[in-house]
Amino acid sequence: MTSIERAKPADRAAIETLLVAADLPLIGLELAIATAVVARDGDNVVGCAAVEPYGSAGLLRSVAVTKTLRGTGLGRRLVAEAEAFAAESGIETLFLLTESAEDWFPRLGYEASTRNAVPATLAASPEFTDACPNSAAVFRKTIATGWRSRR
Ligand SMILES: CC(C)(COP(=O)(O)OP(=O)(O)OC[C@H]1O[C@@H](n2cnc3c(N)ncnc32)[C@H](O)[C@@H]1OP(=O)(O)O)[C@@H](O)C(=O)NCCC(=O)NCCS
């Protein structure tokens, strides 16, 4: 049985291995590791997702599932858990950049957006400025409303 849980500091190397295998950037990962979630199958980390916090906005990044377990629902579960932790920490809107999953994120409720709609602090993040080309698609999703997250 694969469980989804908060990442531990010791998971960092396994997360990096997953990201490299999925051709996703490592740059800025240290900004997201505290809120990362992993899929754990026994002792093995088989999936991950992370959120970089920027006030009430967050950058969903590093969503990856090991190749042999793709298509089993892990990606969806990882994103749902990352969204839940982000909402708990006061994030209301998640943004993401992708060059490889433009047809997948809309299935999880993400809407196409633009770089101009991204808050300035988030647009200055390493993933936006250094890792992803301007051609990467931008998506956004409201995960909590202000009144609810402040209760
Ligand atoms: C994108 C990714 C995380 C999805 O994980 P997953 O565990 O396979 O996803 P799920 O099992 O929840 O969903 C599977 C469904 O999504 C579809 N899907 C998976 N990846 C997709 C993609 N990149 N584009 C479009 N559809 C995709 C599958 O075909 C499957 O469709 P079905 O339900 O109609 O059969 C995984 O494919 C992956 O690690 N890709 C490489 C890294 C990446 O591109 N990450 C996203 C950018 S951060």
The ligand as a Tripos MOL2 file, in Angstrom:
@<TRIPOS>MOLECULE
LIG
   48    50     1     0     0
SMALL
NO_CHARGES

@<TRIPOS>ATOM
      1 C1          2.2550   14.0100  -14.4380 C.3       1 LIG1
      2 C2          2.3980   12.8420  -13.4590 C.3       1 LIG1
      3 C3          2.8290   13.3710  -12.0960 C.3       1 LIG1
      4 C4          1.0340   12.1450  -13.3340 C.3       1 LIG1
      5 O1          1.1460   11.1420  -12.3370 O.3       1 LIG1
      6 P1          0.2270    9.8170  -12.4030 P.3       1 LIG1
      7 O2          0.4020    9.1290  -11.1060 O.co2     1 LIG1
      8 O3          0.5080    9.0690  -13.6430 O.co2     1 LIG1
      9 O4         -1.2210   10.4850  -12.5100 O.3       1 LIG1
     10 P2         -2.6300    9.8160  -12.1620 P.3       1 LIG1
     11 O5         -2.4550    8.3370  -12.0370 O.co2     1 LIG1
     12 O6         -3.2200   10.5430  -11.0200 O.co2     1 LIG1
     13 O7         -3.4540   10.1660  -13.4590 O.3       1 LIG1
     14 C5         -3.3110    9.3250  -14.5770 C.3       1 LIG1
     15 C6         -4.1400    9.8820  -15.7270 C.3       1 LIG1
     16 O8         -3.5560   11.1150  -16.1540 O.3       1 LIG1
     17 C7         -3.0370   10.9630  -17.4800 C.3       1 LIG1
     18 N1         -1.7270   11.6150  -17.5080 N.ar      1 LIG1
     19 C8         -0.6510   11.3140  -16.7570 C.ar      1 LIG1
     20 N2          0.3720   12.1420  -17.0710 N.ar      1 LIG1
     21 C9         -0.0850   12.9790  -18.0250 C.ar      1 LIG1
     22 C10         0.5110   14.0540  -18.7530 C.ar      1 LIG1
     23 N3          1.7850   14.4210  -18.5560 N.pl3     1 LIG1
     24 N4         -0.2620   14.6980  -19.6670 N.ar      1 LIG1
     25 C11        -1.5410   14.3290  -19.8690 C.ar      1 LIG1
     26 N5         -2.1580   13.2980  -19.2210 N.ar      1 LIG1
     27 C12        -1.4270   12.6330  -18.3110 C.ar      1 LIG1
     28 C13        -2.8990    9.4540  -17.6910 C.3       1 LIG1
     29 O9         -2.9740    9.1290  -19.0580 O.3       1 LIG1
     30 C14        -4.0730    8.9170  -16.9100 C.3       1 LIG1
     31 O10        -5.2370    9.1110  -17.6700 O.3       1 LIG1
     32 P3         -6.5180    8.1120  -17.4700 P.3       1 LIG1
     33 O11        -6.9800    8.2670  -16.0570 O.co2     1 LIG1
     34 O12        -7.5260    8.6470  -18.4580 O.co2     1 LIG1
     35 O13        -6.0170    6.7450  -17.7820 O.co2     1 LIG1
     36 C15         3.4050   11.7750  -13.9590 C.3       1 LIG1
     37 O14         3.0460   11.3970  -15.2750 O.3       1 LIG1
     38 C16         4.8400   12.2590  -13.9850 C.2       1 LIG1
     39 O15         5.5760   12.0720  -13.0170 O.2       1 LIG1
     40 N6          5.2610   12.8980  -15.1100 N.am      1 LIG1
     41 C17         6.6200   13.4600  -15.2400 C.3       1 LIG1
     42 C18         6.7820   14.7160  -14.4140 C.3       1 LIG1
     43 C19         5.8140   15.8260  -14.8040 C.2       1 LIG1
     44 O16         5.5510   16.0690  -15.9790 O.2       1 LIG1
     45 N7          5.2740   16.5200  -13.7670 N.am      1 LIG1
     46 C20         4.3390   17.6150  -13.9480 C.3       1 LIG1
     47 C21         5.0090   18.9490  -13.9700 C.3       1 LIG1
     48 S1          5.4560   19.5160  -12.3450 S.3       1 LIG1
@<TRIPOS>BOND
     1     1     2 1
     2     2     3 1
     3     2     4 1
     4     2    36 1
     5     4     5 1
     6     5     6 1
     7     6     7 2
     8     6     8 1
     9     6     9 1
    10     9    10 1
    11    10    11 2
    12    10    12 1
    13    10    13 1
    14    13    14 1
    15    14    15 1
    16    15    16 1
    17    15    30 1
    18    16    17 1
    19    17    18 1
    20    17    28 1
    21    18    19 ar
    22    18    27 ar
    23    19    20 ar
    24    20    21 ar
    25    21    22 ar
    26    21    27 ar
    27    22    23 1
    28    22    24 ar
    29    24    25 ar
    30    25    26 ar
    31    26    27 ar
    32    28    29 1
    33    28    30 1
    34    30    31 1
    35    31    32 1
    36    32    33 2
    37    32    34 1
    38    32    35 1
    39    36    37 1
    40    36    38 1
    41    38    39 2
    42    38    40 1
    43    40    41 1
    44    41    42 1
    45    42    43 1
    46    43    44 2
    47    43    45 1
    48    45    46 1
    49    46    47 1
    50    47    48 1
@<TRIPOS>SUBSTRUCTURE
     1 LIG1         1 GROUP 0 **** ****
